[in-house]
Amino acid sequence: MPQLDTSTWFITVLSATITLFILMQLKISLHNFPQTPSIKSIKITESNNPWESKWTKIYSPLSLPLQ
């Protein structure tokens, strides 16, 4: 049974990596990115919630007086 020849694996992996790197660089370079990104204004809306207008306190059962 012949042995597996692994002497060409380094060149194969290296060339595949370089090829993938070049292809990804070409794909990225073909995209059109905006030159100056515009700033979007953020409008803050205030909502009137019923719990904001009154003061409430939550009592835990352990802090209540014993009955």
PDB file of N, CA, C, O and CB in Angstrom:
ATOM      1  N   MET A   1       0.853  -1.180   0.000  1.00  0.00           N
ATOM      2  CA  MET A   1       0.000   0.000   0.000  1.00  0.00           C
ATOM      3  C   MET A   1       0.901   1.247   0.000  1.00  0.00           C
ATOM      4  O   MET A   1       1.755   1.394   0.875  1.00  0.00           O
ATOM      5  CB  MET A   1      -0.972  -0.004   1.239  1.00  0.00           C
ATOM      6  N   PRO A   2       0.714   2.127  -0.964  1.00  0.00           N
ATOM      7  CA  PRO A   2       1.578   3.312  -1.048  1.00  0.00           C
ATOM      8  C   PRO A   2       1.230   4.340   0.033  1.00  0.00           C
ATOM      9  O   PRO A   2       0.088   4.435   0.484  1.00  0.00           O
ATOM     10  CB  PRO A   2       1.459   3.957  -2.438  1.00  0.00           C
ATOM     11  N   GLN A   3       2.236   5.097   0.429  1.00  0.00           N
ATOM     12  CA  GLN A   3       2.008   6.140   1.431  1.00  0.00           C
ATOM     13  C   GLN A   3       1.454   7.393   0.763  1.00  0.00           C
ATOM     14  O   GLN A   3       1.645   7.622  -0.431  1.00  0.00           O
ATOM     15  CB  GLN A   3       3.317   6.469   2.191  1.00  0.00           C
ATOM     16  N   LEU A   4       0.759   8.198   1.570  1.00  0.00           N
ATOM     17  CA  LEU A   4       0.190   9.435   1.060  1.00  0.00           C
ATOM     18  C   LEU A   4       1.292  10.479   0.956  1.00  0.00           C
ATOM     19  O   LEU A   4       2.007  10.744   1.923  1.00  0.00           O
ATOM     20  CB  LEU A   4      -0.964   9.935   1.966  1.00  0.00           C
ATOM     21  N   ASP A   5       1.418  11.063  -0.217  1.00  0.00           N
ATOM     22  CA  ASP A   5       2.456  12.071  -0.451  1.00  0.00           C
ATOM     23  C   ASP A   5       1.937  13.430   0.013  1.00  0.00           C
ATOM     24  O   ASP A   5       1.024  13.983  -0.599  1.00  0.00           O
ATOM     25  CB  ASP A   5       2.868  12.120  -1.960  1.00  0.00           C
ATOM     26  N   THR A   6       2.507  13.970   1.082  1.00  0.00           N
ATOM     27  CA  THR A   6       2.048  15.243   1.643  1.00  0.00           C
ATOM     28  C   THR A   6       3.007  16.382   1.328  1.00  0.00           C
ATOM     29  O   THR A   6       2.907  17.448   1.936  1.00  0.00           O
ATOM     30  CB  THR A   6       1.876  15.121   3.148  1.00  0.00           C
ATOM     31  N   SER A   7       3.926  16.186   0.402  1.00  0.00           N
ATOM     32  CA  SER A   7       4.913  17.229   0.131  1.00  0.00           C
ATOM     33  C   SER A   7       4.310  18.428  -0.590  1.00  0.00           C
ATOM     34  O   SER A   7       4.872  19.521  -0.523  1.00  0.00           O
ATOM     35  CB  SER A   7       6.048  16.663  -0.688  1.00  0.00           C
ATOM     36  N   THR A   8       3.191  18.258  -1.273  1.00  0.00           N
ATOM     37  CA  THR A   8       2.597  19.386  -2.014  1.00  0.00           C
ATOM     38  C   THR A   8       1.502  20.092  -1.226  1.00  0.00           C
ATOM     39  O   THR A   8       0.930  21.067  -1.714  1.00  0.00           O
ATOM     40  CB  THR A   8       2.028  18.899  -3.337  1.00  0.00           C
ATOM     41  N   TRP A   9       1.196  19.624  -0.021  1.00  0.00           N
ATOM     42  CA  TRP A   9       0.104  20.227   0.738  1.00  0.00           C
ATOM     43  C   TRP A   9       0.400  21.675   1.123  1.00  0.00           C
ATOM     44  O   TRP A   9      -0.498  22.517   1.096  1.00  0.00           O
ATOM     45  CB  TRP A   9      -0.171  19.411   1.987  1.00  0.00           C
ATOM     46  N   PHE A  10       1.628  21.968   1.474  1.00  0.00           N
ATOM     47  CA  PHE A  10       1.961  23.336   1.884  1.00  0.00           C
ATOM     48  C   PHE A  10       1.721  24.312   0.741  1.00  0.00           C
ATOM     49  O   PHE A  10       1.124  25.367   0.952  1.00  0.00           O
ATOM     50  CB  PHE A  10       3.424  23.420   2.354  1.00  0.00           C
ATOM     51  N   ILE A  11       2.168  23.987  -0.448  1.00  0.00           N
ATOM     52  CA  ILE A  11       1.974  24.860  -1.607  1.00  0.00           C
ATOM     53  C   ILE A  11       0.488  24.989  -1.938  1.00  0.00           C
ATOM     54  O   ILE A  11       0.020  26.070  -2.294  1.00  0.00           O
ATOM     55  CB  ILE A  11       2.749  24.319  -2.828  1.00  0.00           C
ATOM     56  N   THR A  12      -0.249  23.892  -1.822  1.00  0.00           N
ATOM     57  CA  THR A  12      -1.683  23.921  -2.126  1.00  0.00           C
ATOM     58  C   THR A  12      -2.435  24.823  -1.148  1.00  0.00           C
ATOM     59  O   THR A  12      -3.243  25.655  -1.560  1.00  0.00           O
ATOM     60  CB  THR A  12      -2.267  22.499  -2.086  1.00  0.00           C
ATOM     61  N   VAL A  13      -2.169  24.658   0.128  1.00  0.00           N
ATOM     62  CA  VAL A  13      -2.851  25.473   1.145  1.00  0.00           C
ATOM     63  C   VAL A  13      -2.431  26.933   1.015  1.00  0.00           C
ATOM     64  O   VAL A  13      -3.272  27.827   1.115  1.00  0.00           O
ATOM     65  CB  VAL A  13      -2.539  24.950   2.572  1.00  0.00           C
ATOM     66  N   LEU A  14      -1.162  27.184   0.798  1.00  0.00           N
ATOM     67  CA  LEU A  14      -0.682  28.556   0.669  1.00  0.00           C
ATOM     68  C   LEU A  14      -1.279  29.243  -0.556  1.00  0.00           C
ATOM     69  O   LEU A  14      -1.699  30.397  -0.470  1.00  0.00           O
ATOM     70  CB  LEU A  14       0.842  28.576   0.589  1.00  0.00           C
ATOM     71  N   SER A  15      -1.321  28.561  -1.679  1.00  0.00           N
ATOM     72  CA  SER A  15      -1.882  29.179  -2.875  1.00  0.00           C
ATOM     73  C   SER A  15      -3.385  29.391  -2.740  1.00  0.00           C
ATOM     74  O   SER A  15      -3.906  30.393  -3.230  1.00  0.00           O
ATOM     75  CB  SER A  15      -1.584  28.323  -4.101  1.00  0.00           C
ATOM     76  N   ALA A  16      -4.090  28.481  -2.091  1.00  0.00           N
ATOM     77  CA  ALA A  16      -5.521  28.660  -1.866  1.00  0.00           C
ATOM     78  C   ALA A  16      -5.785  29.846  -0.952  1.00  0.00           C
ATOM     79  O   ALA A  16      -6.717  30.614  -1.187  1.00  0.00           O
ATOM     80  CB  ALA A  16      -6.132  27.393  -1.272  1.00  0.00           C
ATOM     81  N   THR A  17      -4.975  30.002   0.088  1.00  0.00           N
ATOM     82  CA  THR A  17      -5.134  31.136   1.014  1.00  0.00           C
ATOM     83  C   THR A  17      -4.877  32.458   0.308  1.00  0.00           C
ATOM     84  O   THR A  17      -5.638  33.411   0.478  1.00  0.00           O
ATOM     85  CB  THR A  17      -4.183  30.992   2.213  1.00  0.00           C
ATOM     86  N   ILE A  18      -3.824  32.522  -0.473  1.00  0.00           N
ATOM     87  CA  ILE A  18      -3.508  33.757  -1.206  1.00  0.00           C
ATOM     88  C   ILE A  18      -4.601  34.074  -2.216  1.00  0.00           C
ATOM     89  O   ILE A  18      -4.982  35.234  -2.371  1.00  0.00           O
ATOM     90  CB  ILE A  18      -2.146  33.635  -1.921  1.00  0.00           C
ATOM     91  N   THR A  19      -5.110  33.053  -2.907  1.00  0.00           N
ATOM     92  CA  THR A  19      -6.179  33.267  -3.880  1.00  0.00           C
ATOM     93  C   THR A  19      -7.439  33.786  -3.204  1.00  0.00           C
ATOM     94  O   THR A  19      -8.065  34.720  -3.706  1.00  0.00           O
ATOM     95  CB  THR A  19      -6.483  31.972  -4.633  1.00  0.00           C
ATOM     96  N   LEU A  20      -7.823  33.196  -2.072  1.00  0.00           N
ATOM     97  CA  LEU A  20      -9.008  33.671  -1.349  1.00  0.00           C
ATOM     98  C   LEU A  20      -8.824  35.092  -0.841  1.00  0.00           C
ATOM     99  O   LEU A  20      -9.763  35.888  -0.860  1.00  0.00           O
ATOM    100  CB  LEU A  20      -9.322  32.744  -0.181  1.00  0.00           C
ATOM    101  N   PHE A  21      -7.618  35.413  -0.386  1.00  0.00           N
ATOM    102  CA  PHE A  21      -7.349  36.768   0.076  1.00  0.00           C
ATOM    103  C   PHE A  21      -7.499  37.768  -1.065  1.00  0.00           C
ATOM    104  O   PHE A  21      -8.098  38.828  -0.885  1.00  0.00           O
ATOM    105  CB  PHE A  21      -5.944  36.860   0.680  1.00  0.00           C
ATOM    106  N   ILE A  22      -6.960  37.439  -2.234  1.00  0.00           N
ATOM    107  CA  ILE A  22      -7.046  38.350  -3.383  1.00  0.00           C
ATOM    108  C   ILE A  22      -8.496  38.496  -3.845  1.00  0.00           C
ATOM    109  O   ILE A  22      -8.934  39.596  -4.181  1.00  0.00           O
ATOM    110  CB  ILE A  22      -6.165  37.841  -4.549  1.00  0.00           C
ATOM    111  N   LEU A  23      -9.240  37.385  -3.862  1.00  0.00           N
ATOM    112  CA  LEU A  23     -10.641  37.470  -4.272  1.00  0.00           C
ATOM    113  C   LEU A  23     -11.464  38.321  -3.305  1.00  0.00           C
ATOM    114  O   LEU A  23     -12.310  39.104  -3.737  1.00  0.00           O
ATOM    115  CB  LEU A  23     -11.243  36.072  -4.373  1.00  0.00           C
ATOM    116  N   MET A  24     -11.224  38.174  -2.006  1.00  0.00           N
ATOM    117  CA  MET A  24     -11.964  38.988  -1.036  1.00  0.00           C
ATOM    118  C   MET A  24     -11.602  40.462  -1.159  1.00  0.00           C
ATOM    119  O   MET A  24     -12.469  41.327  -1.026  1.00  0.00           O
ATOM    120  CB  MET A  24     -11.689  38.501   0.388  1.00  0.00           C
ATOM    121  N   GLN A  25     -10.320  40.757  -1.414  1.00  0.00           N
ATOM    122  CA  GLN A  25      -9.917  42.144  -1.600  1.00  0.00           C
ATOM    123  C   GLN A  25     -10.580  42.743  -2.835  1.00  0.00           C
ATOM    124  O   GLN A  25     -10.997  43.901  -2.813  1.00  0.00           O
ATOM    125  CB  GLN A  25      -8.397  42.245  -1.714  1.00  0.00           C
ATOM    126  N   LEU A  26     -10.680  41.973  -3.902  1.00  0.00           N
ATOM    127  CA  LEU A  26     -11.342  42.453  -5.110  1.00  0.00           C
ATOM    128  C   LEU A  26     -12.828  42.680  -4.878  1.00  0.00           C
ATOM    129  O   LEU A  26     -13.385  43.666  -5.361  1.00  0.00           O
ATOM    130  CB  LEU A  26     -11.140  41.466  -6.250  1.00  0.00           C
ATOM    131  N   LYS A  27     -13.476  41.781  -4.143  1.00  0.00           N
ATOM    132  CA  LYS A  27     -14.899  41.956  -3.851  1.00  0.00           C
ATOM    133  C   LYS A  27     -15.140  43.214  -3.012  1.00  0.00           C
ATOM    134  O   LYS A  27     -16.081  43.967  -3.263  1.00  0.00           O
ATOM    135  CB  LYS A  27     -15.449  40.720  -3.121  1.00  0.00           C
ATOM    136  N   ILE A  28     -14.285  43.430  -2.019  1.00  0.00           N
ATOM    137  CA  ILE A  28     -14.459  44.596  -1.151  1.00  0.00           C
ATOM    138  C   ILE A  28     -14.183  45.884  -1.924  1.00  0.00           C
ATOM    139  O   ILE A  28     -14.853  46.893  -1.707  1.00  0.00           O
ATOM    140  CB  ILE A  28     -13.530  44.501   0.078  1.00  0.00           C
ATOM    141  N   SER A  29     -13.207  45.854  -2.820  1.00  0.00           N
ATOM    142  CA  SER A  29     -12.848  47.076  -3.538  1.00  0.00           C
ATOM    143  C   SER A  29     -13.909  47.478  -4.563  1.00  0.00           C
ATOM    144  O   SER A  29     -13.931  48.631  -4.992  1.00  0.00           O
ATOM    145  CB  SER A  29     -11.510  46.894  -4.231  1.00  0.00           C
ATOM    146  N   LEU A  30     -14.785  46.562  -4.964  1.00  0.00           N
ATOM    147  CA  LEU A  30     -15.818  46.896  -5.943  1.00  0.00           C
ATOM    148  C   LEU A  30     -17.048  47.547  -5.307  1.00  0.00           C
ATOM    149  O   LEU A  30     -17.919  48.038  -6.025  1.00  0.00           O
ATOM    150  CB  LEU A  30     -16.235  45.648  -6.691  1.00  0.00           C
ATOM    151  N   HIS A  31     -17.135  47.559  -3.978  1.00  0.00           N
ATOM    152  CA  HIS A  31     -18.277  48.192  -3.303  1.00  0.00           C
ATOM    153  C   HIS A  31     -18.109  49.703  -3.309  1.00  0.00           C
ATOM    154  O   HIS A  31     -17.000  50.230  -3.212  1.00  0.00           O
ATOM    155  CB  HIS A  31     -18.420  47.671  -1.850  1.00  0.00           C
ATOM    156  N   ASN A  32     -19.235  50.378  -3.425  1.00  0.00           N
ATOM    157  CA  ASN A  32     -19.232  51.840  -3.367  1.00  0.00           C
ATOM    158  C   ASN A  32     -19.661  52.275  -1.970  1.00  0.00           C
ATOM    159  O   ASN A  32     -20.824  52.140  -1.589  1.00  0.00           O
ATOM    160  CB  ASN A  32     -20.175  52.452  -4.456  1.00  0.00           C
ATOM    161  N   PHE A  33     -18.715  52.791  -1.228  1.00  0.00           N
ATOM    162  CA  PHE A  33     -18.996  53.277   0.115  1.00  0.00           C
ATOM    163  C   PHE A  33     -19.215  54.786   0.067  1.00  0.00           C
ATOM    164  O   PHE A  33     -18.591  55.466  -0.747  1.00  0.00           O
ATOM    165  CB  PHE A  33     -17.841  52.918   1.089  1.00  0.00           C
ATOM    166  N   PRO A  34     -20.089  55.327   0.920  1.00  0.00           N
ATOM    167  CA  PRO A  34     -20.293  56.782   0.923  1.00  0.00           C
ATOM    168  C   PRO A  34     -19.027  57.510   1.392  1.00  0.00           C
ATOM    169  O   PRO A  34     -18.356  57.080   2.330  1.00  0.00           O
ATOM    170  CB  PRO A  34     -21.488  57.156   1.831  1.00  0.00           C
ATOM    171  N   GLN A  35     -18.724  58.604   0.727  1.00  0.00           N
ATOM    172  CA  GLN A  35     -17.504  59.338   1.055  1.00  0.00           C
ATOM    173  C   GLN A  35     -17.651  60.076   2.387  1.00  0.00           C
ATOM    174  O   GLN A  35     -16.777  59.982   3.249  1.00  0.00           O
ATOM    175  CB  GLN A  35     -17.161  60.331  -0.066  1.00  0.00           C
ATOM    176  N   THR A  36     -18.739  60.801   2.554  1.00  0.00           N
ATOM    177  CA  THR A  36     -18.968  61.517   3.811  1.00  0.00           C
ATOM    178  C   THR A  36     -20.306  61.053   4.379  1.00  0.00           C
ATOM    179  O   THR A  36     -21.353  61.398   3.831  1.00  0.00           O
ATOM    180  CB  THR A  36     -18.952  63.078   3.597  1.00  0.00           C
ATOM    181  N   PRO A  37     -20.297  60.298   5.438  1.00  0.00           N
ATOM    182  CA  PRO A  37     -21.561  59.851   6.019  1.00  0.00           C
ATOM    183  C   PRO A  37     -22.328  61.032   6.609  1.00  0.00           C
ATOM    184  O   PRO A  37     -21.748  61.899   7.264  1.00  0.00           O
ATOM    185  CB  PRO A  37     -21.312  58.784   7.099  1.00  0.00           C
ATOM    186  N   SER A  38     -23.610  61.054   6.373  1.00  0.00           N
ATOM    187  CA  SER A  38     -24.428  62.154   6.869  1.00  0.00           C
ATOM    188  C   SER A  38     -24.889  61.854   8.297  1.00  0.00           C
ATOM    189  O   SER A  38     -25.086  60.698   8.671  1.00  0.00           O
ATOM    190  CB  SER A  38     -25.645  62.393   5.940  1.00  0.00           C
ATOM    191  N   ILE A  39     -25.055  62.905   9.072  1.00  0.00           N
ATOM    192  CA  ILE A  39     -25.493  62.773  10.458  1.00  0.00           C
ATOM    193  C   ILE A  39     -27.011  62.856  10.477  1.00  0.00           C
ATOM    194  O   ILE A  39     -27.594  63.814   9.971  1.00  0.00           O
ATOM    195  CB  ILE A  39     -24.852  63.875  11.373  1.00  0.00           C
ATOM    196  N   LYS A  40     -27.639  61.862  11.056  1.00  0.00           N
ATOM    197  CA  LYS A  40     -29.089  61.858  11.155  1.00  0.00           C
ATOM    198  C   LYS A  40     -29.500  62.509  12.473  1.00  0.00           C
ATOM    199  O   LYS A  40     -28.918  62.242  13.524  1.00  0.00           O
ATOM    200  CB  LYS A  40     -29.650  60.415  11.049  1.00  0.00           C
ATOM    201  N   SER A  41     -30.505  63.359  12.393  1.00  0.00           N
ATOM    202  CA  SER A  41     -30.977  64.006  13.613  1.00  0.00           C
ATOM    203  C   SER A  41     -31.887  63.042  14.372  1.00  0.00           C
ATOM    204  O   SER A  41     -32.715  62.344  13.786  1.00  0.00           O
ATOM    205  CB  SER A  41     -31.724  65.334  13.287  1.00  0.00           C
ATOM    206  N   ILE A  42     -31.711  63.026  15.662  1.00  0.00           N
ATOM    207  CA  ILE A  42     -32.499  62.144  16.518  1.00  0.00           C
ATOM    208  C   ILE A  42     -33.543  62.999  17.222  1.00  0.00           C
ATOM    209  O   ILE A  42     -33.209  63.927  17.960  1.00  0.00           O
ATOM    210  CB  ILE A  42     -31.593  61.377  17.553  1.00  0.00           C
ATOM    211  N   LYS A  43     -34.793  62.679  16.988  1.00  0.00           N
ATOM    212  CA  LYS A  43     -35.880  63.418  17.620  1.00  0.00           C
ATOM    213  C   LYS A  43     -36.296  62.674  18.883  1.00  0.00           C
ATOM    214  O   LYS A  43     -36.688  61.509  18.827  1.00  0.00           O
ATOM    215  CB  LYS A  43     -37.090  63.595  16.647  1.00  0.00           C
ATOM    216  N   ILE A  44     -36.208  63.346  20.001  1.00  0.00           N
ATOM    217  CA  ILE A  44     -36.563  62.744  21.283  1.00  0.00           C
ATOM    218  C   ILE A  44     -38.036  63.022  21.553  1.00  0.00           C
ATOM    219  O   ILE A  44     -38.458  64.177  21.610  1.00  0.00           O
ATOM    220  CB  ILE A  44     -35.667  63.295  22.440  1.00  0.00           C
ATOM    221  N   THR A  45     -38.792  61.984  21.713  1.00  0.00           N
ATOM    222  CA  THR A  45     -40.216  62.149  22.012  1.00  0.00           C
ATOM    223  C   THR A  45     -40.445  61.801  23.471  1.00  0.00           C
ATOM    224  O   THR A  45     -39.957  60.788  23.973  1.00  0.00           O
ATOM    225  CB  THR A  45     -41.102  61.261  21.082  1.00  0.00           C
ATOM    226  N   GLU A  46     -41.188  62.651  24.133  1.00  0.00           N
ATOM    227  CA  GLU A  46     -41.503  62.396  25.533  1.00  0.00           C
ATOM    228  C   GLU A  46     -42.873  61.748  25.630  1.00  0.00           C
ATOM    229  O   GLU A  46     -43.841  62.204  25.021  1.00  0.00           O
ATOM    230  CB  GLU A  46     -41.455  63.703  26.361  1.00  0.00           C
ATOM    231  N   SER A  47     -42.934  60.697  26.394  1.00  0.00           N
ATOM    232  CA  SER A  47     -44.218  60.022  26.579  1.00  0.00           C
ATOM    233  C   SER A  47     -44.705  60.291  27.994  1.00  0.00           C
ATOM    234  O   SER A  47     -43.926  60.305  28.948  1.00  0.00           O
ATOM    235  CB  SER A  47     -44.098  58.486  26.312  1.00  0.00           C
ATOM    236  N   ASN A  48     -45.990  60.501  28.106  1.00  0.00           N
ATOM    237  CA  ASN A  48     -46.592  60.738  29.417  1.00  0.00           C
ATOM    238  C   ASN A  48     -47.120  59.418  29.961  1.00  0.00           C
ATOM    239  O   ASN A  48     -48.180  58.937  29.560  1.00  0.00           O
ATOM    240  CB  ASN A  48     -47.731  61.799  29.331  1.00  0.00           C
ATOM    241  N   ASN A  49     -46.374  58.858  30.863  1.00  0.00           N
ATOM    242  CA  ASN A  49     -46.780  57.612  31.487  1.00  0.00           C
ATOM    243  C   ASN A  49     -47.461  57.916  32.809  1.00  0.00           C
ATOM    244  O   ASN A  49     -47.054  58.837  33.517  1.00  0.00           O
ATOM    245  CB  ASN A  49     -45.572  56.676  31.693  1.00  0.00           C
ATOM    246  N   PRO A  50     -48.481  57.163  33.148  1.00  0.00           N
ATOM    247  CA  PRO A  50     -49.203  57.467  34.391  1.00  0.00           C
ATOM    248  C   PRO A  50     -48.348  57.293  35.641  1.00  0.00           C
ATOM    249  O   PRO A  50     -48.602  57.950  36.651  1.00  0.00           O
ATOM    250  CB  PRO A  50     -50.423  56.590  34.499  1.00  0.00           C
ATOM    251  N   TRP A  51     -47.359  56.440  35.598  1.00  0.00           N
ATOM    252  CA  TRP A  51     -46.552  56.218  36.800  1.00  0.00           C
ATOM    253  C   TRP A  51     -45.468  57.276  36.973  1.00  0.00           C
ATOM    254  O   TRP A  51     -44.821  57.321  38.019  1.00  0.00           O
ATOM    255  CB  TRP A  51     -45.917  54.842  36.751  1.00  0.00           C
ATOM    256  N   GLU A  52     -45.257  58.121  35.981  1.00  0.00           N
ATOM    257  CA  GLU A  52     -44.246  59.159  36.127  1.00  0.00           C
ATOM    258  C   GLU A  52     -44.760  60.367  36.913  1.00  0.00           C
ATOM    259  O   GLU A  52     -43.972  61.107  37.500  1.00  0.00           O
ATOM    260  CB  GLU A  52     -43.767  59.603  34.763  1.00  0.00           C
ATOM    261  N   SER A  53     -46.063  60.561  36.923  1.00  0.00           N
ATOM    262  CA  SER A  53     -46.601  61.764  37.558  1.00  0.00           C
ATOM    263  C   SER A  53     -46.842  61.602  39.056  1.00  0.00           C
ATOM    264  O   SER A  53     -47.014  62.606  39.747  1.00  0.00           O
ATOM    265  CB  SER A  53     -47.887  62.153  36.890  1.00  0.00           C
ATOM    266  N   LYS A  54     -46.860  60.411  39.571  1.00  0.00           N
ATOM    267  CA  LYS A  54     -47.114  60.244  40.995  1.00  0.00           C
ATOM    268  C   LYS A  54     -45.978  59.469  41.653  1.00  0.00           C
ATOM    269  O   LYS A  54     -45.294  58.660  41.025  1.00  0.00           O
ATOM    270  CB  LYS A  54     -48.451  59.529  41.223  1.00  0.00           C
ATOM    271  N   TRP A  55     -45.810  59.745  42.926  1.00  0.00           N
ATOM    272  CA  TRP A  55     -44.739  59.102  43.671  1.00  0.00           C
ATOM    273  C   TRP A  55     -45.278  57.818  44.271  1.00  0.00           C
ATOM    274  O   TRP A  55     -46.305  57.815  44.949  1.00  0.00           O
ATOM    275  CB  TRP A  55     -44.173  60.038  44.772  1.00  0.00           C
ATOM    276  N   THR A  56     -44.579  56.740  44.018  1.00  0.00           N
ATOM    277  CA  THR A  56     -45.008  55.463  44.592  1.00  0.00           C
ATOM    278  C   THR A  56     -43.830  54.837  45.320  1.00  0.00           C
ATOM    279  O   THR A  56     -42.667  55.059  44.980  1.00  0.00           O
ATOM    280  CB  THR A  56     -45.557  54.500  43.493  1.00  0.00           C
ATOM    281  N   LYS A  57     -44.161  54.068  46.306  1.00  0.00           N
ATOM    282  CA  LYS A  57     -43.143  53.355  47.040  1.00  0.00           C
ATOM    283  C   LYS A  57     -43.590  51.905  47.164  1.00  0.00           C
ATOM    284  O   LYS A  57     -44.738  51.617  47.503  1.00  0.00           O
ATOM    285  CB  LYS A  57     -42.893  53.999  48.436  1.00  0.00           C
ATOM    286  N   ILE A  58     -42.679  51.018  46.887  1.00  0.00           N
ATOM    287  CA  ILE A  58     -42.990  49.598  46.975  1.00  0.00           C
ATOM    288  C   ILE A  58     -42.443  49.089  48.298  1.00  0.00           C
ATOM    289  O   ILE A  58     -41.250  49.200  48.582  1.00  0.00           O
ATOM    290  CB  ILE A  58     -42.395  48.799  45.764  1.00  0.00           C
ATOM    291  N   TYR A  59     -43.330  48.534  49.089  1.00  0.00           N
ATOM    292  CA  TYR A  59     -42.928  47.996  50.381  1.00  0.00           C
ATOM    293  C   TYR A  59     -42.696  46.499  50.239  1.00  0.00           C
ATOM    294  O   TYR A  59     -43.523  45.771  49.690  1.00  0.00           O
ATOM    295  CB  TYR A  59     -43.996  48.291  51.470  1.00  0.00           C
ATOM    296  N   SER A  60     -41.581  46.073  50.735  1.00  0.00           N
ATOM    297  CA  SER A  60     -41.346  44.627  50.738  1.00  0.00           C
ATOM    298  C   SER A  60     -42.052  44.042  51.954  1.00  0.00           C
ATOM    299  O   SER A  60     -42.205  44.731  52.963  1.00  0.00           O
ATOM    300  CB  SER A  60     -39.807  44.289  50.757  1.00  0.00           C
ATOM    301  N   PRO A  61     -42.475  42.814  51.881  1.00  0.00           N
ATOM    302  CA  PRO A  61     -43.217  42.231  53.017  1.00  0.00           C
ATOM    303  C   PRO A  61     -42.424  42.172  54.302  1.00  0.00           C
ATOM    304  O   PRO A  61     -43.010  42.190  55.384  1.00  0.00           O
ATOM    305  CB  PRO A  61     -43.671  40.850  52.673  1.00  0.00           C
ATOM    306  N   LEU A  62     -41.116  42.102  54.215  1.00  0.00           N
ATOM    307  CA  LEU A  62     -40.324  42.023  55.442  1.00  0.00           C
ATOM    308  C   LEU A  62     -40.214  43.362  56.156  1.00  0.00           C
ATOM    309  O   LEU A  62     -39.929  43.394  57.353  1.00  0.00           O
ATOM    310  CB  LEU A  62     -38.944  41.505  55.130  1.00  0.00           C
ATOM    311  N   SER A  63     -40.431  44.460  55.454  1.00  0.00           N
ATOM    312  CA  SER A  63     -40.302  45.759  56.108  1.00  0.00           C
ATOM    313  C   SER A  63     -41.631  46.253  56.711  1.00  0.00           C
ATOM    314  O   SER A  63     -41.654  47.274  57.397  1.00  0.00           O
ATOM    315  CB  SER A  63     -39.778  46.782  55.110  1.00  0.00           C
ATOM    316  N   LEU A  64     -42.709  45.550  56.462  1.00  0.00           N
ATOM    317  CA  LEU A  64     -43.983  45.947  57.014  1.00  0.00           C
ATOM    318  C   LEU A  64     -44.049  45.602  58.508  1.00  0.00           C
ATOM    319  O   LEU A  64     -43.439  44.626  58.945  1.00  0.00           O
ATOM    320  CB  LEU A  64     -45.126  45.271  56.249  1.00  0.00           C
ATOM    321  N   PRO A  65     -44.781  46.393  59.284  1.00  0.00           N
ATOM    322  CA  PRO A  65     -44.886  46.069  60.710  1.00  0.00           C
ATOM    323  C   PRO A  65     -45.664  44.763  60.926  1.00  0.00           C
ATOM    324  O   PRO A  65     -46.538  44.399  60.140  1.00  0.00           O
ATOM    325  CB  PRO A  65     -45.569  47.224  61.471  1.00  0.00           C
ATOM    326  N   LEU A  66     -45.321  44.086  62.001  1.00  0.00           N
ATOM    327  CA  LEU A  66     -46.022  42.838  62.310  1.00  0.00           C
ATOM    328  C   LEU A  66     -47.415  43.143  62.801  1.00  0.00           C
ATOM    329  O   LEU A  66     -47.646  44.152  63.468  1.00  0.00           O
ATOM    330  CB  LEU A  66     -45.254  42.014  63.358  1.00  0.00           C
ATOM    331  N   GLN A  67     -48.340  42.269  62.469  1.00  0.00           N
ATOM    332  CA  GLN A  67     -49.744  42.500  62.860  1.00  0.00           C
ATOM    333  C   GLN A  67     -50.186  41.498  63.904  1.00  0.00           C
ATOM    334  O   GLN A  67     -51.333  41.538  64.351  1.00  0.00           O
ATOM    335  CB  GLN A  67     -50.670  42.418  61.638  1.00  0.00           C
TER     336      GLN A  67
END
